[in-house]
Amino acid sequence: MVNGLRDRPARIALFVLGVVLAGFFAIAGYAMFAIPGVVGDERAAGMLLQLGGAALVLGWLLFPLLFFGVDESLDPARFALFPLRRRTLIIGLFAAALAGLPALSTLAATAGMVSTAAALGGGGAAVVQLVGGLGGLLVCVAVSRAVTSAFATGLRSRRFRDLAVVLFAVAAALLGPLQLALLAGAERADWDAFAVLADVLGWTPLAAPWSVGLEVADGRLWAVPLKLLIVAATVAGLLRWWSATLENAMLGSESRGRAGSTQDVGSPTGLLLGRRLPRTRFGALVARESRYWWRETRRRAALITFAVAGVFLPVSISLSGGPAGTMAVFAGAIAAMALANQFGYEGNAYAANVTAGVPGRVEVHSRAAAHALFVLPLLLLVAVVAGSVSGQPERIAGNLGLLVATYGAGLGLVLPLSVRAPYSLPESTSPFAVSSGGGLAKGLLAVGVMLGTLLLTVPLQVLAYVLGAVWLWVGLPVGAAFGCAAYLIGSGVAGEWLDRRAPEVLAAVTAGR
């Protein structure tokens, strides 16, 4: 670690940031786990220590998979050329992991459990909980190392790293909806059910080490050796699994590819277009864009973010007692924002379209069609979810009409905007990466499109409110017609502008590359 930090200010800054975050987690975790002891609530202690401890183990299981390739010490292949016995290597890696910041932070956070056990059961319970906490830390480190070793070959692949980036996008999109859902759920929670769940988890490797002190405080001394036995067996099993997969993880394996096939793969054009798209310039562009939306990390992250926000927003609003159907209309505006900088995704690659002389209208229509192939099914899902959670399934068709209308109106705004105000993106495939000043531009575009779309669809929303039950029958065709009209107007303007400004667009999206 010291050699990695030497003469590298950026790494030193990241290490200092990691120390600060680890310290914050340790303090916050200690305070959270110590609160039941301070207030003297045994029931709260049973739920918080066992459920919180289980969450710690799951965090140690999942986060190393996401960060594989960032923390080089996680990769067993770095030790492939060292003349070390397997036993020595496992002991060394295990001890090194226990000395890292995550382990020390976890140990400090779980010290709050010792404080709670001492407050509820005295010194004996505190000592037993300290032993259980150390065993729980061994479980956490062992499961993280065993899993990363078992899946090391797959974790090195580019696809998995792209998947990790997408998962971060999903997590970021879930922050707001989960906050609303948790607040609403806390008011209606069945705490007796949570207590039963915590007690069940207390007899599994997830929570057994975190509850031994509480068993002493409750007078159930017979349960302590059984739970410590569960912990010991779990650590032994994980270390054995780690040992069995370590050699393959160190050596790695070459991609075997697909087995040989005797089927005729056809021409490159046939592979690109398939059987459903026309063999025209428009069909080729739609096929290419649809593949980009499915495979390119930033575009895929945008689709997943929209899907998560569009589905969970009406659910969380409904749990809070709000109008889920009305709030779901925002999903149509959110969906269109993904095309606000559609040329920035390609950067230098857009030069091929400029050189080929693709007409502006064909370019715009093909990009919008490829995006709609993914968005329209998601809009249908949002409408179904909004109608179901609000207890008004008869409004699904009307909500879908409003969604299509807002999506079409949003496209009518973003397509000309993407031609007039494109900006470059960095070479990184991370959906969170932006160029200097790009974050402000992205934020302004998003706000402008959202407000403009909502303003354009205000007359339609007023009409839906005035018509009442009639809208349930005419909402879908009227909304679809409104959205198509708005899209055709906006795409026509964008196509004409693109014919005149294609070189300027290319210069804007390649600036700084």
N, C-alpha and C positions, 0 to 999 in steps of 0.2 A: 504494500500500500504506500509505503514511504517512497519507494522508487517511482511509483506511478505519479506521485504528486510533485516530484522534484522538477523544478523549472517549468511547471505547467500551471500558470495562474488560473486558467479556466477550471481545471480539475480541482484545484485548491478551493476555489469559490464554491463549486458544487459540493465538495466534501464538507465545508463549513455549513452550507445550507442543509446538508443531510444531518449534521450534528444538531443544528437548531430544531429541525423537524423531529428528530428522534427524541430530543429533550422535551419538546412539546407533547409528543405522544406519551412519554413516560409520566409526565406530570398530570396530564389529563386522565390517563388510564388509572394512575394511583388514586386520584381524587374520586373517580367514578366507582372504583371497587371498594374504596374505604367509606363511602357515604352510608351504606347500610349499617356498618358498625357504629358510626357516629350517632345515627338516629335510633339504633337498637332494634331494627326491624328484621327479624329472622326470615320472614317470608320473602321480603325484598332481597335479602342476601342470597337466599337459595336460587331465586330466579336470575339475579344479576350476575353472580359469580359463575353459575353453570352456563347460562346462555352467552354471557360475554366471553367466557373461556372457550366455548365452542366456536364462537366467531373468530377468536385469535387463531385457533388451529386451522380453520378454513382459510383465513388470510395467509398464513404461512404456506398453505397448500397451493393457493392460486397465484399470489403475487410473484413468486419466483418464476412461474411459467411465463408471466407477462414480461418480466424484466430480463429473461434469459437473453444473452447477447449484449446487454448493457453492463451488467456486473460480470466481468470476465472470470472471476473466481468460481462462478457457478458451472463452468464448462469443464467436465472431467477430461476432455481431450487435451487440455493444456499440460497435463501430466503424463501424456502417453510415452514420452521419451525418457522419463526418469526411471532409474533402476530401483523401483520401490515395490515391496511386496504389497499385496492387496490389503492385508490387515493393517500394515503401517500406513498406507495411503488413506484408508477409511478413517483410522483414528486421527490422523493429522488433519484431514479435511473437516472432520466432525468437530475437533477442538478449535480449529480456526473459525469455523462458523459460529461457535459459541462465544468467541471473543469479538465478533463483529458488532456493529452498531445496532442492527435489528434485534439481535439476541439480548444485548445489554438493555435496550429500551424496553423490550418485553419483560425482562426480569424486574426492572424497576416498576413498570406498570402493575405487574401482578403482586408486587409487595403490598399493594393496597388490600389484596385478599388476606394477607397475613394480619394486617391491622384489623380487618373486620372479624377474623376468626378470634383474635386476641380479645376484642371487645365483647364478643358473644360467648366465648368459651374459655377464656383465660389463657395462661401460658402454654399449657399442653396442647390446646387446639392450635395455637400459633405455631408451635414447633412442627406439628403434623402438617399444617398447611404450607409451611416453608418447604418441607420435604416434597409435598405434592406439587407445589409450584415449580421446584427444580425438575421434577419428573415431567411436568407439563411442558417445560421449556425443551427438554430432551425430545419429547414427542414432536413439538413444532419443528425443531431443526432437522430431526430425522426424516419426517415426512417431506419436507421441502427438498432435501438432498436426494432422497429415494426417487421422488417423482421426476425431478429434473434429470437424474441419471437415466431413468427408464425411458424418458421421451426425448433424450438429448438429440438423437438423429433428426427427429421431426422438428425439434425446436430450432435447429440451425437453418432450416429452410426459409426462403424468402416469403413463402405463403403464410407460414406461421407468424412471422414478424408483422406482415401486413394484417393478419387477423388480430394480433395484439393491439395494433394501432386502432383498428375498428372497435375493439372492445373498450378502449379508452373513450372513443367517441360515444359509444352507447352509455358508458358510465356518466360522462358529462351531460348527456341529454336526459338521463334519469334523475339528476340531482333535484331539479325543481319539482317534477311530478312526485318523486318519492317523499320529499318534504311535506307536500300537501297530503299525500296518502297516509304518512305516518302520523301527522297531526290529527287527521280525521279518524284514523284507526285507533289512536290512543284514547279518544273519547268514547269509543264503542267497544274497546277491547274486553275480551273475556279473560280476566287475569287468572281465574282458576284453571283455564285451559293452558295458559302459559306456564303456570306452576307445575302442572302435570307433565308438560313437554320438558321442562327443565329437569324434573326428577328422572324422566326416562333417559335424557341425554347424560345424566350423572352416572349412569351405568354403562356408558360407551367410552371409547378412547377420546372422544371429543371433549367431554366434560368431567370425566372421572378424576383427573388429577386436581381439578380446581375445587372440588367439593369435599375433600377428606377432612379439612378443618371443621366444616359445618357438621359432619357426622359426629366428630368428637363433641362439639358444642351441644348437639341434640342427644348425646348419650348413646349413640349407635356405634360403639367401639368395634363391634364385629364387622362393620362394613369397611373399616379403614384398610385392613390387610387385603380384602378382596379387590378394592379399587386400586390399591398400589400394585397388586398382581396384574390387573388389567393394564396398567401403565407399563410395567416392566415387560409384559408379553408383547405389547404394541411396539415398544422401542426395539426389542429383540427382532421382531418380525420385519420391521422397516429396515433395520440394519442388514438383515439377511437378504432382503429384496435388493437393497442398494448394492450389496456385494455381488449379487448374481448378475446385475445389469451394468456394473462398472466397466468391465472390459469392453463390452460392445459400445458403451458411451465414449470410451477413450479412443477406440479405433474408428468409430463412425462407420458409415456404409454409403456406397455410391447409389445414386438413384437408379433403380432398376427399370423405371419407365413402365410402359404398358406392355403386356405380353404381345408377342407378334400376332397380327391379325391377318387373316386371309381375305378380309373384305376390301373392296375397292373404295379408297377414301375419296375418289373423285378429284375434280380440278380444284385449284385454289379458290376460284370464283364460287364453285358449289359449296365448298367448306364455309366460306364467309357468309353467303346469302341463305344457305339452306334451301328449303322447299317452299317457304311461305313468302319470302320477299321478292319483289320484282327484280329482274336482272337489268337494272338501270342505275344511273348515277345516284338517284335518290335512294334506291334500295341498298346500294353498297354503303352509302354514308349512314343510313339507319343501322345497318348491321354492325358497322365499325363503332358507332356511338353506343349502341346497346352493349357491346362487349366492354367498352371502356367503363360504362356505368356499373357493370357487374364485377369487373376485375380490378379497375384502378382504385387504389386505396382511398384517395380523397373523395372521389365521387361516391364510392360505396359507403363511406362514412357519412356523407351527406344524406343518402337515402335512408340509412339506418337511423340517423338522428331524427329525420322527419317522421319515420314510422313510429319510433318510440314516443316522440312528443305528441304526434297526432293521436295515438291510441291512449296513452296514459293521461293526457290532458283532460279529455272528457270523463275518464274514470275517476281521476282525483277530484275534479270539480263536482261530480255527482256525489262522491263520498262526503264532500264538504257541504252538500245541500244546494249546490248551484245548478244552473241550467246547462247540462252537459251538451245538449243538442246545439244550443246557440254558440257555446264556446268552441265546439268542434269545427265551426266555420273557419276559425283561424288557421286550421290545418291546410286549407287550400292556399292561403297566402304564403304559409311557410314553405309549402312544396315548390312554389314557383321561384323562391329565392335562390335555389340551387343553380339556376341558369343566369344569375345576375352577372357572373364573370365566367361565362362558359368558355370563352376563348383563352382565358388565363390558365385553364387546366392543361392545355396542350403546349403552350409556349412555342418553342422552335418548331414543333411538329406542324403547326398551322401553316407554315411556309409551303408545305406540299399542296394544300388546298388553294392557296393564292397562286402558286405556279400553274396548277392545273386549270385555273380559271373557272372554278365552280361558281355558278350564278348565286347571287345573294339569297334569293328566295329559296332555292334548293337547299342551300347550306342551313338556313334558319329552320325551314320545315323539317328537315331530316333530324336536326338536333332536338327539336321539340318533340317529334314523333318518338324518338328513342327514349327520351325522358318520360313521356307519357306512358310508354309500355310498362314502366315500373310504378309510376305514380298512380295511375287510375285504379289498379287493383287495391292499392293501399288506401285510396280515398273511399272505395267501397267498404273496406274493412273499418275505417274510421266511422263511417255512417252507421254501420251495423253495431259497432261497439257503443257509439253515442246513443242510439235508440234503445239498445238493450239495457245499459246501465241506468238510463233515465226512466225506465219503466214505460216507455212509449214506443214500442216497435212499429206502430203505424206511421211514425215520422221518419222512418229510415229513408224512404224514397225522396221526401221533401228535403231532408238534410243532405242527401247525395246531390240533389239539384243545386243547393247552395254551395256545396263543396266544389262541384264542377264549375260553377259560375265564378267563384273566387279564384280557382286555379286558372281558368281562362283569362280572367281580368289580370291576374298576376303575370301571366305570360305576356299579355299585351303590353305590360309596363317593362318587364325585365328584358325582353328581347331587344327593343330599341336602346335601352340603357346599356346592355352588354356591348353594343356596337359603339356607342358614344363615349362610354367611360370604362374601357377595359383596363386592367392593371396586371402586372406580372406577379407570378407566384414563385417561391423558391424551388430549387430542384428537389428538395425533400418531399417525400410522399406523405408526410404527416399531415392530417387534416387541420392541425393547430398551427402549422408553420405559415408565416406570412412574411412578405418582404418589408423592408423599411417603409413605414407609412401605410403598408397594406392593411394593417389591422383597423386603422381609422377609416380607410376607404370601404373596407368590408362592412364595418358597422354602420356607416352612413347609408350604403346601398340597402342593407337589410331593413333599416328603419324606414327609409323612403319608400321601398316597395311595399312593406307591410301597411303603412298608413295610406298610400295611394290605392292599394287594392281594396282596403276596407271602405274608403271613400267612394270608390267606383261602384261597389256593390251595396251601398246603403239603400238606394231606391229598391233594389230587389229584396233586401231584408225587410224593408218597410212593407212592401207588397205581400211578402209571406206572412207578416204579422196581421195585416188587414184582412187578407183572404181567409185566414184561419183554417178551417177544415177543408176548404176548397184547395188550398195549397198542397194538401196531401196527395191530391190527384194530378195537379198540373205542375207541381214543383220541379219534378225531374225534367220534363221536356222544356219548360221555360228556362230553368237554370242551365241546361245543356246548350240551348240556343243562345242565351246571353253570353256564356263562356266562349262558345265558338265564334260569335261575332266579335267579341273583344280580342280574341286571339288572332283572327284574320286581319283585323285592323292593325294591331301591333306588329304582327309578323310581316305584313306588307311594308310598313314603314321601315322596319329593321332590314328587310331584304334590299330595299332601295338604297338605304344608307350604306350597307355593307358593300354593294357594288362600287360605291364611290370611295369608301374609306378602308378597303381591305389592307392596303399597305400600312396605313396608320394604325390599324388594329394590330397587325403583326409587329410593328415597331413597339407598340405599347406593352404587349404581352411578353416580348423578349428583352425588354429593358433591364439591364443589370445582370443578364445571364452570360 
